[in-house]
């Protein structure tokens, strides 16, 4: 799995982002998208929306909401530091 630093390095190399040093803290950088990124971002959003529509085709709005809630809980169980308390919060309806 690539780290965020590796991802930013590739994006910088490919001209998608610009890094500027933080004048108050040498350990930090400000990351901004370049002007060339906008068309790619627009296309990526369009494609993601298309995939999302295909993925939930035939689901009712209530089923989509339930699926979203279950996926969030699943993600929280796998990434406990994002669950708030620092521990996983498994859930059972039993």
Secondary structure, 3 states (H helix, E strand, C coil): CCCHHHHHHHHHHCCCEEEEEECCEEEEEEEEECCCHHHHHHHHHHHHHHHHHHHCCCCCHHHHHHHHHHHHHHHHHHCHHHCCCCCCCCCCCC
